[in-house]
Amino acid sequence: MSQTSVLVTGACGEIGQALVQALAARGGYHIVTTDLLPLPDAIRPLSAEHVQGDLVYRVKQFYDYNFDIIFHLAASLSSKAEVATEEAHRINVEGTMQLLMLAAYKSERRGKAVRFLFPSSIAAYGFDSLEQKRKAGRVKEDEYNTPHTMYGCNKLYCEKLGLYYSRYYAQRHLDPNPPVMCDFRALRFPGLISAYTVPSGGTSDYGPEMLHHAAQGCPYACFVREDTKISFMAMPDAIKAILMLIDAPREKLTRTVYNVDAFSLTAGEFRERARRAFPAAQITFEPNPRRQGIVDSWPEALDDSAARRDWGWQPDYDVDRFFEEYFLPAIRKRYRTPNRMSKE
């Protein structure tokens, strides 16, 4: 029985680890991983081969492989990208372009489209004021595409690069008998929360950071205001969305970039949930102007009606199920804290 050959970049990250585990559980995949770091013990046995090093300089060796799917998860995230903008552009844009060129070349040579999954972000949006953000409500894919961060600019540009390499590369769509091009698909994710990996300092990590600190009995100073509100999603739903989109027949898709959404919370509501679960939690608000400005530019909610219509998307975890069935049981087990959540 033949296996589907896949490449997972950024395999050591939160999404990467969860995706590798999901692919292995499905079966039928030959999984090649790559990251700057060695693979964690949890996923090391699941990878047929791990290529460690800087992706920008490693892509050339992947021309010897015949991948059916590329999951390109490697990125320099929002907070870090604002500090090291040139490095972020190199990693986020140059790494993506090199892989898209690989996918385009292999698609033409094999006569079969390489599917390319790219995780984009709410950072691709940008509001000029809180009033504009609150008035906008649920934002569609083609609205407010004016990112305020290097990370958001990188993501939006890479979405356009994906469209180019999958439809217009060298204007080959104008040929009478155009060659096969790669099949690029992107998801604009809200803030993602994993119950099994520790937050890594992303700009949307204030919610999970708050809960991790509360579970450990450590004080936490939240870096955004209490009324700050954006959209979030449980990691299992993010993996579900990735697999649903990559499996969807191309003819069913009306877009190359899709929003997906789950639930929205304010930072104050995160604190309420933390205190309900861990009554001794010490949580204060000390907004950092730079990080606050970034989060204020992101939508409160995403309109994911296109994903629901085209490929049947819907999240499994609403806000209550996220806390009660997914996140809180996992971090209690992690830190061995008692179940003291009050019943409503």
C-alpha positions in Angstrom: 0.0 0.0 0.0 1.5 3.3 -1.1 1.9 6.1 1.4 1.3 9.8 1.1 4.6 11.6 1.4 4.4 14.8 3.4 6.8 17.5 4.6 6.1 19.3 7.9 8.2 22.4 8.5 8.3 23.9 11.9 7.6 20.5 13.3 8.8 21.4 16.9 6.2 24.2 17.3 2.8 23.9 18.9 0.9 23.3 15.6 3.7 21.1 14.2 3.8 18.7 17.1 0.0 18.3 17.1 -0.1 17.9 13.3 2.6 15.2 13.2 0.7 13.3 15.9 -2.6 13.6 14.0 -1.0 12.4 10.7 0.6 9.5 12.5 -2.8 8.6 14.1 -4.5 8.7 10.7 -1.9 6.4 9.2 -0.8 6.1 5.6 1.7 9.0 5.7 5.4 9.0 5.2 6.3 12.0 7.4 9.5 14.0 6.9 10.0 16.8 9.4 12.3 19.8 9.6 13.0 22.5 12.2 15.9 24.4 13.7 15.6 22.2 16.7 15.8 18.4 17.2 12.4 16.7 17.5 10.9 16.4 21.0 10.6 12.9 22.4 6.8 13.0 21.9 7.0 13.0 18.1 10.5 11.6 17.3 9.3 8.1 16.6 6.6 9.4 14.3 8.9 11.0 11.8 10.5 8.9 9.1 13.3 11.5 8.8 14.1 14.8 10.5 16.1 17.5 8.8 17.5 19.9 11.3 18.7 23.4 10.4 17.7 26.7 8.9 14.9 26.1 6.3 16.0 28.8 3.9 19.3 26.9 3.5 17.8 23.4 3.6 15.1 23.7 0.9 17.5 22.7 -1.9 18.0 19.2 -0.5 14.2 18.6 -0.6 14.4 18.7 -4.4 15.4 15.0 -4.1 12.1 14.2 -2.5 8.7 13.7 -4.1 6.3 15.2 -1.5 2.5 15.0 -2.1 1.8 17.6 0.6 3.8 20.3 2.2 2.6 21.7 5.5 4.6 24.9 5.9 4.3 25.8 9.6 7.8 27.3 10.2 7.6 31.0 11.1 9.0 33.8 13.2 6.0 34.8 15.3 4.5 38.2 15.9 6.3 39.5 19.0 9.7 38.3 18.0 9.2 39.5 14.4 8.7 43.1 15.7 12.1 43.0 17.4 14.0 41.3 14.5 12.2 42.5 11.4 14.8 41.6 8.8 15.3 38.2 10.2 11.5 37.7 10.4 11.2 38.6 6.7 14.0 36.2 5.8 12.4 33.3 7.6 8.7 34.1 6.9 8.9 35.2 3.3 12.1 33.8 1.8 11.4 30.4 3.4 7.9 30.3 2.0 8.9 31.4 -1.4 11.7 28.8 -1.6 9.1 26.1 -0.7 6.6 27.4 -3.2 9.2 27.3 -6.0 9.9 23.7 -5.0 6.2 22.8 -5.0 5.7 24.5 -8.4 8.7 22.7 -9.9 7.7 19.3 -8.6 4.0 19.8 -9.7 5.1 20.5 -13.3 7.7 17.7 -13.4 5.3 15.0 -11.9 2.2 16.2 -13.8 0.4 16.2 -10.4 -0.2 19.1 -8.1 1.7 19.2 -4.9 -0.8 20.4 -2.2 0.6 23.2 -0.1 -1.0 24.1 3.3 0.0 27.5 4.7 -1.2 28.7 8.2 -1.9 32.4 8.0 -3.2 34.6 10.8 -5.5 37.3 12.1 -2.3 39.4 12.0 -3.1 39.8 8.3 -5.8 42.2 9.3 -5.3 45.7 10.7 -7.6 48.3 12.3 -6.7 52.0 12.7 -8.7 52.4 15.9 -10.6 50.5 18.6 -13.8 52.1 17.4 -13.3 50.8 13.9 -12.4 47.3 15.3 -15.5 47.1 17.4 -17.8 48.4 14.7 -16.4 45.9 12.2 -17.6 42.8 14.1 -17.0 39.6 12.2 -14.4 40.3 9.5 -14.4 38.6 6.1 -11.2 37.5 4.2 -11.0 40.5 1.9 -11.7 43.2 4.5 -9.2 45.3 6.5 -6.1 43.7 4.9 -3.8 46.4 6.3 -1.6 44.6 8.8 0.3 46.7 11.4 3.1 44.2 12.1 6.0 42.6 10.2 4.5 39.2 10.9 1.1 40.3 9.5 2.7 41.8 6.4 4.7 38.6 5.9 1.6 36.4 6.2 -0.5 38.6 3.8 2.3 38.7 1.2 2.9 34.9 1.4 -0.8 34.4 0.8 -0.4 36.4 -2.4 2.8 34.4 -3.3 0.8 31.2 -2.9 -1.9 32.5 -5.2 0.8 33.5 -7.8 2.6 30.2 -7.7 -0.6 28.1 -7.9 -2.3 30.2 -10.7 -0.1 32.7 -12.4 3.5 31.5 -12.2 5.4 32.8 -15.3 1.9 33.5 -16.8 1.6 29.8 -17.6 -2.1 29.9 -17.3 -2.1 31.7 -20.7 -0.5 28.7 -22.4 -2.9 26.6 -24.6 -1.7 23.5 -22.7 -0.6 24.9 -19.3 1.5 22.6 -17.1 0.2 21.4 -13.7 0.8 24.0 -11.0 0.9 23.5 -7.2 -2.3 23.6 -5.1 -1.9 26.3 -2.5 -4.4 26.5 0.4 -4.2 28.9 3.4 -6.1 29.2 6.7 -6.3 32.5 8.6 -6.2 31.3 12.2 -7.3 33.2 15.4 -5.1 32.9 18.5 -4.4 29.2 19.0 -4.3 27.5 22.4 -2.7 24.1 23.1 -3.3 22.3 26.4 -0.1 20.2 25.9 2.6 22.7 25.1 3.7 25.8 27.1 3.0 29.2 25.5 6.0 30.5 23.6 5.5 34.2 24.0 3.2 34.9 21.1 1.2 38.1 21.1 -2.1 36.2 21.6 -0.6 34.0 24.4 -1.8 36.2 27.3 -4.9 33.9 27.8 -3.1 30.6 28.1 -0.2 32.2 30.0 -2.7 33.5 32.6 -4.1 30.0 33.1 -0.7 28.3 33.2 0.4 30.7 35.9 -2.8 30.3 37.9 -2.5 26.5 37.8 1.0 26.7 39.2 0.0 29.2 41.9 2.2 31.9 40.3 1.2 35.6 39.9 0.7 36.9 36.4 0.8 40.4 35.0 -1.2 40.4 31.8 0.4 42.5 29.1 -3.0 43.7 27.6 -6.0 45.6 29.0 -8.8 43.8 30.6 -11.2 44.8 27.8 -9.0 43.4 25.0 -10.9 41.0 22.8 -9.8 38.8 20.0 -10.8 35.4 18.6 -9.3 32.1 19.9 -9.4 28.4 18.9 -8.4 25.1 20.6 -5.5 23.4 19.0 -7.5 20.2 18.1 -9.8 22.4 16.1 -6.8 24.0 14.3 -5.6 20.5 13.3 -9.1 19.5 12.3 -9.3 22.6 10.0 -5.9 21.9 8.4 -6.8 18.3 7.6 -10.3 19.2 6.4 -8.9 21.8 4.0 -6.1 19.7 2.7 -8.6 16.8 2.0 -11.2 19.0 0.3 -11.6 18.5 -3.4 -10.0 21.4 -5.3 -13.2 21.9 -7.3 -15.2 22.6 -4.1 -12.9 25.5 -3.1 -13.9 29.0 -4.1 -10.9 30.7 -2.4 -7.2 30.1 -1.7 -7.4 31.7 1.7 -10.1 30.9 4.3 -10.9 32.3 7.7 -11.7 29.8 10.5 -13.0 30.8 13.9 -14.3 29.3 17.2 -14.9 31.8 20.1 -14.0 35.2 21.3 -13.0 36.3 24.8 -11.8 39.4 26.6 -8.7 39.2 28.8 -11.0 40.0 31.7 -13.1 36.9 30.8 -10.0 34.8 30.8 -9.2 36.1 34.3 -12.7 35.2 35.4 -12.3 31.6 34.1 -8.8 31.4 35.8 -10.2 32.5 39.1 -13.2 30.2 38.9 -10.9 27.2 38.3 -8.1 28.4 40.6 -9.5 30.7 43.3 -6.1 31.7 44.6 -5.0 33.1 41.2 -3.2 36.4 41.4 -3.8 38.2 38.1 -3.2 41.8 37.3 -3.2 43.9 34.2 -0.1 45.8 33.2 -0.5 46.6 29.5 2.6 46.8 27.3 2.0 49.6 24.8 3.7 47.8 21.9 2.0 44.5 22.4 -1.3 46.2 23.2 -1.2 48.1 20.0 -0.7 44.8 18.0 -3.6 43.1 19.6 -5.9 46.1 19.2 -5.3 46.0 15.5 -6.6 42.4 15.2 -10.3 41.5 14.8 -12.6 40.5 17.6 -14.1 37.8 15.4 -13.6 36.2 12.0 -16.3 35.5 9.4 -15.7 31.9 8.5 -18.9 31.4 6.4 -16.8 30.6 3.2 -15.1 27.7 5.0 -18.4 26.4 6.4 -20.0 26.6 2.9 -17.2 25.2 0.8 -15.8 22.4 2.9 -18.1 21.9 5.9 -16.0 23.6 8.6 -17.3 24.0 12.1 -15.3 23.9 15.4 -15.8 21.2 18.0 -14.9 23.4 20.9 -17.1 26.4 22.0 -15.8 28.4 24.9 -17.4 26.2 27.6 -16.3 22.9 26.1 -12.8 24.4 25.5 -12.3 25.1 29.2 -14.2 22.3 30.8 -13.2 19.4 28.6 -10.0 20.3 26.9 -7.8 23.0 28.6 -8.4 22.9 32.3 -8.2 19.1 32.8 -4.9 19.0 30.9 -3.2 21.8 32.9 -4.5 20.4 36.2 -2.9 17.1 35.3 0.3 18.8 34.2 0.6 20.8 37.4 -1.2 18.3 39.6 -3.8 20.8 40.9 -7.2 19.8 42.3 -10.5 20.2 40.5 -11.9 23.2 42.3 -13.9 24.8 39.5 -17.3 25.9 40.8 -20.4 24.8 39.1 -22.6 27.4 37.4 
